[in-house]
Structure formats: C-alpha cells, structure tokens
Amino acid sequence: MVFGESPLKDVYRRVVWGPGRQLLEASPDTAELRLIRAAARGAALGLRGRRAQLVANLQRAFPDRGDLDQLAQEAFAAHFSNQYLSFTFGKCGADNWSKYLQFEGLEHLEAAHAGGQGVVLMHPHMGPAQLPLHVLGLLDWPMHQVGGGEVTLVDLSETGRWAAETRASLEQRMPVTLLDGKRFLRPVLRALKSGGVVMSACDATGGGTELGRRLARPVLGQPFPLPVGPIWMAYMSGAPLLTVHCTRRRAPGAMFTATIGPPVPLRRDAGRDAALEDGADHIAAYLDRVLRAHPGDWLFWDGFAPGGLLPVGT
C-alpha cells in the first residue's frame, strides 16, 4: 500500500522507526511481528476510507465472497508485517528462524540447485516477502534479490527519506546480495552462472515504478501486466525457474510458511520471445491460483484497480 505524505505521517515515522523500532527489536522472538500485525488491524478499523478502497478492489476479483472486509483487514496486517520486516532481520537468526518460518517444498529447490546450478525463484509480494530470502540466506544458500532500487511513487519528505534510509540500512543485515533491477542485469546472470539463487518478483514492483518488459494476461478475471524478468533470467542463464510465496500460518509453530513449487516448464528451444510469452501464461496461472487461495496475504490490493495495476477501462 502507498500512503500520501503529511506532517502527521512524519511524526508517526519518527516514533515507529526510532524508539518504536528499538522496543520491538528488544521484544521476545516473533513478538514484534505479532504486535505489528495487531496494530495494522487497528489501523484498518480507523482508516475506513482506505479499507473501503481495498474492499472495492477485492470485489473485482471475488464478486461472490462475503468476507471482503475481513480480507481487507488481513491485507493491512500483511502490508505492515512486510513494511516493518526489517526490524526482524537482527532477531531472526540461525538458532531461532524456525519460530518465524517453515518451508514446504524445499526439496524442489534442493533438487534444482544440485551440483551448484543457479536457480531463479519468482515470487509475488505476499506476507513478509523478504522473510524466505533472509532465512534461506541464514541456511547458507547463496541468495540474491533483484529489487527496484530507491524509486518511489511519492516525493518523500526529509523524514520520509530518513525512514527509507533506515529501512535500507536494516535490510543490509540480511545475509544476501541485493541487486538493483534498474541497472544492468549482467551481475544477475553472473550470479546465476556461478550457482546463485536469485529471487525476483512476478507481480509488481514494491513502492516503485514498474521495471522491465511486461505482458498482459488475465489474473483474477482482470487483464494484468505481468513482469517477465524472472522468465528472461532463467532463459538467458539456463537456470531452472521455481516459484515461492509466503503466507500466514494459523497453526501452532512458525508464524509463516514459504511454499516452494516445482520447476516451471519453459520453451527454451522456441526462441526468447516465445519463451517469454509461454512463461507469462505460467505466471498468470500461478498468481491466479495462489491469490485465490491466500487473498489476505497479498500486498497490492490497493493497486488492483484501473489506473493502478490494471489498465484504464477495465
């Protein structure tokens, strides 16, 4: 979600990214994320206009569901847990990561990486999206992330820039290599050729302008411009392409589950354009399936409208 600039927001930033962060980082394991999600649900109740916007956008995807207000509140919780996940990077370590995350399908990644082969992991922005990245790095996987750099959708205030810089510095605590997707992608291909595991988004760019080539496909009944960067990386490097998404668990144990899927079939012998077109079909089918199964975990419902992620006129 993107919220506009205001003096009140700057006061909020100073509190949250200053003493609030320090208190949450000193709290017991996972307490910071539980408190953040509780605060998010409170914000959802107070920000009725924004919640109504999410409900309207959810209605486009799920016209027959009767729990859209609850899903909107869950989307707030997912957004907050992702926005402030950097508070967790100094707490979630090799000795306690299982309190935060459990894996399903890790064997798919192990098989794809056999012999040190590079792997592309494409992911939607769901839950705390960087948590699987961080934990895989803790487990000594050679992790890389392709991101959008420092481009934002709004002109930040001085306090906003301070908060963004604080977040960026906290993200440096992840045992991973962060790559700027706005720059040349040769470092990405080199990482894959040397056996790295590269994570890249397959739905949209968090907090920034869209990067790279996009192909329109129907997702949740709407035309959706999908980024084909992960397909391109896998095609150009010869690396296998896998999926991963992070969702909230309701059972005792870890707070979240990272589900890793089997290799996505690519038409590697049909030329690059045909491979990208075919890959976009696979991305659309994957997104449609996981967003229907876990709608409250997706971070971009505020953009699921004409003029946002959807073309004008839909």
Backbone torsions as a table, in degrees:
resi	resn	phi	psi	omega
1	MET	NA	149.5	178.0
2	VAL	-120.0	123.9	178.4
3	PHE	-110.9	140.9	-178.1
4	GLY	-67.7	165.0	179.6
5	GLU	-79.8	146.6	175.6
6	SER	-165.6	157.6	175.4
7	PRO	-59.1	-36.4	178.8
8	LEU	-64.3	-38.5	177.8
9	LYS	-64.4	-36.0	178.5
10	ASP	-65.4	-38.8	176.0
11	VAL	-62.0	-45.3	178.0
12	TYR	-57.3	-44.9	-179.9
13	ARG	-60.6	-44.5	-177.9
14	ARG	-61.1	-37.5	179.7
15	VAL	-72.4	-49.4	-173.3
16	VAL	-68.8	-46.1	-175.6
17	TRP	-85.2	-5.2	175.6
18	GLY	-103.4	-104.3	-177.6
19	PRO	-65.0	-31.5	177.6
20	GLY	-61.0	-45.8	178.7
21	ARG	-61.6	-43.6	-178.5
22	GLN	-61.9	-41.0	178.7
23	LEU	-66.6	-43.1	-178.7
24	LEU	-67.6	-37.0	178.4
25	GLU	-68.4	-23.6	178.7
26	ALA	-89.0	-3.6	-177.5
27	SER	-77.6	166.0	177.7
28	PRO	-61.0	164.3	-178.6
29	ASP	-54.0	132.9	178.0
30	THR	71.7	-11.5	-178.1
31	ALA	-62.2	-34.1	-178.7
32	GLU	-61.9	-42.1	-179.8
33	LEU	-71.6	-35.9	178.8
34	ARG	-67.4	-41.3	178.1
35	LEU	-67.9	-39.8	178.8
36	ILE	-63.0	-42.1	179.5
37	ARG	-67.7	-36.9	176.7
38	ALA	-64.6	-42.4	177.6
39	ALA	-63.0	-35.5	179.9
40	ALA	-64.7	-40.6	178.5
41	ARG	-65.6	-35.9	174.2
42	GLY	-64.0	-41.3	177.5
43	ALA	-63.2	-37.5	179.3
44	ALA	-62.5	-38.8	179.3
45	LEU	-69.1	-34.9	-179.0
46	GLY	-78.9	-35.6	-177.7
47	LEU	-92.7	72.9	-173.0
48	ARG	-64.9	-34.8	179.9
49	GLY	-65.0	-44.7	179.2
50	ARG	-67.8	-37.9	177.7
51	ARG	-64.1	-39.0	177.7
52	ALA	-64.6	-35.9	176.8
53	GLN	-62.7	-43.7	179.1
54	LEU	-63.9	-41.7	178.9
55	VAL	-61.2	-42.0	179.2
56	ALA	-62.8	-39.7	179.8
57	ASN	-72.3	-38.1	175.3
58	LEU	-62.4	-33.1	179.2
59	GLN	-62.0	-31.2	177.5
60	ARG	-63.5	-34.9	-177.7
61	ALA	-88.9	-34.4	-172.7
62	PHE	-130.8	69.7	-174.9
63	PRO	-64.0	-18.4	-175.3
64	ASP	-103.9	-0.1	-178.6
65	ARG	-84.4	145.6	-179.8
66	GLY	-106.0	6.5	-176.1
67	ASP	-115.6	31.2	-173.3
68	LEU	-67.2	-34.1	178.7
69	ASP	-65.5	-39.6	176.4
70	GLN	-64.5	-41.6	177.5
71	LEU	-62.6	-37.5	178.3
72	ALA	-62.7	-41.0	177.4
73	GLN	-65.1	-38.5	176.4
74	GLU	-65.1	-35.8	177.8
75	ALA	-64.4	-37.5	173.4
76	PHE	-59.0	-46.6	-178.8
77	ALA	-62.2	-41.4	178.4
78	ALA	-63.4	-42.8	179.9
79	HIS	-61.6	-47.4	-178.2
80	PHE	-64.9	-40.6	-179.3
81	SER	-65.6	-30.1	176.0
82	ASN	-78.5	-42.2	-176.5
83	GLN	-61.1	-35.2	-174.9
84	TYR	-113.1	20.9	178.6
85	LEU	-62.7	-26.4	-179.2
86	SER	-61.8	-21.2	174.7
87	PHE	-63.6	-26.8	-175.2
88	THR	-83.3	-21.9	-172.0
89	PHE	-62.3	-27.6	177.0
90	GLY	-85.2	-7.4	-176.8
91	LYS	-107.9	-36.6	-177.6
92	CYS	-83.6	107.8	-175.8
93	GLY	-125.6	-170.9	-175.8
94	ALA	-65.0	-21.3	-176.2
95	ASP	-94.5	-12.8	-175.0
96	ASN	-137.9	9.4	-175.3
97	TRP	-60.1	-27.8	-177.2
98	SER	-68.2	-14.5	173.0
99	LYS	-74.6	-24.4	-177.1
100	TYR	-94.5	-36.8	-168.5
101	LEU	-146.9	141.9	167.1
102	GLN	-123.4	151.9	-179.4
103	PHE	-105.5	141.9	165.7
104	GLU	-122.7	131.0	179.6
105	GLY	83.7	16.4	178.5
106	LEU	-59.8	-26.1	178.8
107	GLU	-62.3	-26.3	177.1
108	HIS	-66.3	-41.8	177.7
109	LEU	-67.9	-41.0	179.6
110	GLU	-61.8	-41.8	179.8
111	ALA	-69.0	-41.0	-178.7
112	ALA	-67.2	-30.5	-176.2
113	HIS	-93.1	3.8	-178.5
114	ALA	-54.5	134.3	-178.6
115	GLY	77.7	9.6	178.6
116	GLY	80.6	20.8	179.1
117	GLN	-72.6	139.8	176.5
118	GLY	-65.4	153.5	-178.0
119	VAL	-139.4	139.8	171.3
120	VAL	-101.8	126.3	175.5
121	LEU	-110.3	110.4	177.3
122	MET	-96.6	142.1	-173.4
123	HIS	-141.9	145.5	165.8
124	PRO	-83.4	161.9	176.9
125	HIS	-80.8	91.3	-178.9
126	MET	-129.8	136.8	179.9
127	GLY	56.8	-152.5	171.6
128	PRO	-76.6	91.2	-165.0
129	ALA	-61.8	-28.8	-178.1
130	GLN	-87.7	-3.6	-177.6
131	LEU	-62.9	-45.5	175.2
132	PRO	-60.0	-38.0	177.4
133	LEU	-58.7	-49.5	-178.3
134	HIS	-62.2	-46.7	-176.1
135	VAL	-68.8	-39.5	176.4
136	LEU	-61.6	-36.9	175.1
137	GLY	-63.8	-40.4	176.7
138	LEU	-60.7	-31.6	-178.8
139	LEU	-87.1	15.4	174.3
140	ASP	71.6	20.9	169.1
141	TRP	-76.5	142.1	-179.4
142	PRO	-79.0	80.2	-170.3
143	MET	-88.0	140.5	173.2
144	HIS	-134.0	146.5	175.1
145	GLN	-126.2	133.2	173.3
146	VAL	-96.1	119.0	-178.5
147	GLY	-124.9	-173.7	-174.5
148	GLY	-99.1	11.1	178.7
149	GLY	69.4	-145.9	-172.5
150	GLU	-103.8	13.5	179.0
151	VAL	-70.5	133.5	178.8
152	THR	-128.1	160.5	-177.8
153	LEU	-81.6	-13.0	179.0
154	VAL	-130.8	156.9	174.7
155	ASP	-79.9	114.1	-175.0
156	LEU	-76.4	146.6	171.3
157	SER	-71.3	174.9	177.2
158	GLU	-60.3	-41.2	177.6
159	THR	-67.4	-36.6	177.0
160	GLY	-62.4	-40.4	177.5
161	ARG	-66.2	-38.6	176.8
162	TRP	-61.6	-43.7	-180.0
163	ALA	-64.9	-40.7	179.2
164	ALA	-64.7	-40.3	178.3
165	GLU	-67.2	-36.9	177.0
166	THR	-63.3	-44.5	178.9
167	ARG	-61.6	-43.8	-179.7
168	ALA	-62.1	-39.1	179.9
169	SER	-68.1	-36.9	178.6
170	LEU	-68.6	-33.3	178.4
171	GLU	-66.7	-21.4	177.9
172	GLN	-67.5	-12.2	177.5
173	ARG	-76.1	-13.0	175.7
174	MET	-69.1	138.1	178.6
175	PRO	-81.2	59.1	-175.6
176	VAL	-140.4	168.7	174.5
177	THR	-104.6	124.1	-180.0
178	LEU	-97.7	126.2	-177.6
179	LEU	-115.1	138.4	-178.3
180	ASP	-86.9	114.5	-178.0
181	GLY	-70.2	-10.3	177.0
182	LYS	-80.7	-13.4	-176.9
183	ARG	-99.2	-174.1	179.7
184	PHE	-59.7	140.9	-177.7
185	LEU	-93.5	9.0	176.5
186	ARG	-58.6	-39.3	176.5
187	PRO	-61.0	-31.4	178.0
188	VAL	-66.3	-46.9	-179.5
189	LEU	-65.1	-37.5	177.0
190	ARG	-63.6	-41.1	179.0
191	ALA	-61.4	-41.8	179.8
192	LEU	-68.3	-40.2	179.7
193	LYS	-64.7	-27.1	-178.7
194	SER	-95.7	10.8	175.2
195	GLY	96.0	11.9	179.3
196	GLY	-74.6	158.8	173.6
197	VAL	-108.5	118.2	-173.2
198	VAL	-110.4	122.9	174.7
199	MET	-98.1	136.3	178.9
200	SER	-149.6	144.6	-175.0
201	ALA	-74.3	148.6	179.0
202	CYS	-121.5	15.9	177.8
203	ASP	-123.2	-52.7	-178.1
204	ALA	-163.7	177.7	-179.9
205	THR	-101.5	121.8	-177.5
206	GLY	-67.8	115.8	173.3
207	GLY	74.4	8.5	-176.1
208	GLY	-143.4	-178.1	176.3
209	THR	-72.1	154.5	-176.0
210	GLU	-71.3	143.6	-175.4
211	LEU	-114.4	139.1	169.5
212	GLY	76.5	-177.2	-177.6
213	ARG	-73.2	142.8	179.8
214	ARG	-133.3	144.3	178.7
215	LEU	-125.3	133.5	-176.1
216	ALA	-79.5	132.6	175.1
217	ARG	-145.3	153.4	176.8
218	PRO	-73.6	128.5	174.5
219	VAL	-133.8	125.6	-178.6
220	LEU	55.1	36.2	176.3
221	GLY	79.6	7.4	-178.0
222	GLN	-127.2	146.1	174.1
223	PRO	-66.9	128.9	-170.6
224	PHE	-132.8	121.9	178.1
225	PRO	-77.7	107.8	-172.9
226	LEU	-95.3	134.5	174.5
227	PRO	-72.4	133.9	-179.9
228	VAL	-107.2	15.8	178.4
229	GLY	-55.6	-46.0	178.9
230	PRO	-60.3	-37.7	177.7
231	ILE	-63.7	-44.7	-180.0
232	TRP	-60.4	-45.1	-179.7
233	MET	-60.0	-45.4	-179.2
234	ALA	-66.3	-41.0	-178.9
235	TYR	-66.0	-47.0	-174.7
236	MET	-70.9	-30.7	-176.7
237	SER	-95.3	-17.7	-173.6
238	GLY	80.8	5.8	-178.4
239	ALA	-76.4	148.2	172.1
240	PRO	-67.6	152.2	-179.3
241	LEU	-113.6	123.8	178.4
242	LEU	-122.5	166.2	177.5
243	THR	-113.8	153.2	173.7
244	VAL	-150.0	136.6	173.5
245	HIS	-140.0	150.3	-173.3
246	CYS	-114.7	126.2	-177.3
247	THR	-133.9	156.9	179.9
248	ARG	-75.1	134.5	175.7
249	ARG	-92.8	146.1	177.0
250	ARG	-105.2	-8.7	-177.6
251	ALA	-91.8	163.8	175.4
252	PRO	-60.3	153.3	-180.0
253	GLY	111.5	-143.5	-177.3
254	ALA	-59.1	149.1	-179.7
255	MET	-72.0	-33.6	-172.5
256	PHE	-132.2	158.4	173.9
257	THR	-119.4	132.7	170.6
258	ALA	-104.5	116.6	-177.7
259	THR	-104.0	117.3	-179.8
260	ILE	-103.7	127.7	-176.9
261	GLY	-94.1	169.6	177.1
262	PRO	-70.7	169.2	-179.4
263	PRO	-56.7	138.5	175.6
264	VAL	-82.3	126.8	179.9
265	PRO	-69.2	131.6	178.9
266	LEU	-121.3	144.7	177.4
267	ARG	-84.3	75.9	-173.7
268	ARG	-72.9	-20.2	-176.6
269	ASP	-98.2	8.7	-174.8
270	ALA	-108.0	7.7	-176.8
271	GLY	93.9	157.1	-173.4
272	ARG	-62.9	-47.7	-176.6
273	ASP	-62.3	-41.4	178.5
274	ALA	-65.3	-36.9	178.3
275	ALA	-65.4	-39.6	179.3
276	LEU	-67.7	-42.3	179.0
277	GLU	-62.7	-45.6	179.5
278	ASP	-66.5	-40.2	178.5
279	GLY	-63.0	-36.7	177.6
280	ALA	-62.1	-35.7	175.7
281	ASP	-61.0	-42.5	-179.9
282	HIS	-66.8	-40.5	178.4
283	ILE	-61.3	-45.8	-178.3
284	ALA	-60.7	-45.3	-179.6
285	ALA	-63.7	-40.4	179.6
286	TYR	-65.4	-48.9	-179.6
287	LEU	-61.4	-44.1	-179.5
288	ASP	-58.3	-41.1	-177.3
289	ARG	-69.2	-49.1	-174.2
290	VAL	-74.8	-31.6	178.8
291	LEU	-73.2	-31.6	173.5
292	ARG	-69.0	-35.9	-178.6
293	ALA	-76.7	-31.7	-174.2
294	HIS	-137.1	58.8	-174.6
295	PRO	-63.6	-32.6	-178.0
296	GLY	-71.1	-9.3	-179.2
297	ASP	-93.7	-9.6	-175.7
298	TRP	-80.9	142.6	-173.0
299	LEU	-92.6	-9.4	-167.8
300	PHE	-115.2	29.0	177.6
301	TRP	-65.9	-27.0	178.6
302	ASP	-66.5	-21.3	178.2
303	GLY	-97.6	-0.7	-176.2
304	PHE	-83.0	65.6	-177.1
305	ALA	-155.2	156.8	176.9
306	PRO	-56.7	133.8	-176.2
307	GLY	89.7	-10.4	174.2
308	GLY	-104.2	-111.1	175.3
309	LEU	-78.4	-20.1	-176.9
310	LEU	-101.0	147.4	178.2
311	PRO	-63.2	148.0	175.3
312	VAL	-63.2	136.6	179.6
313	GLY	102.9	-6.0	178.6
314	THR	-86.4	NA	NA
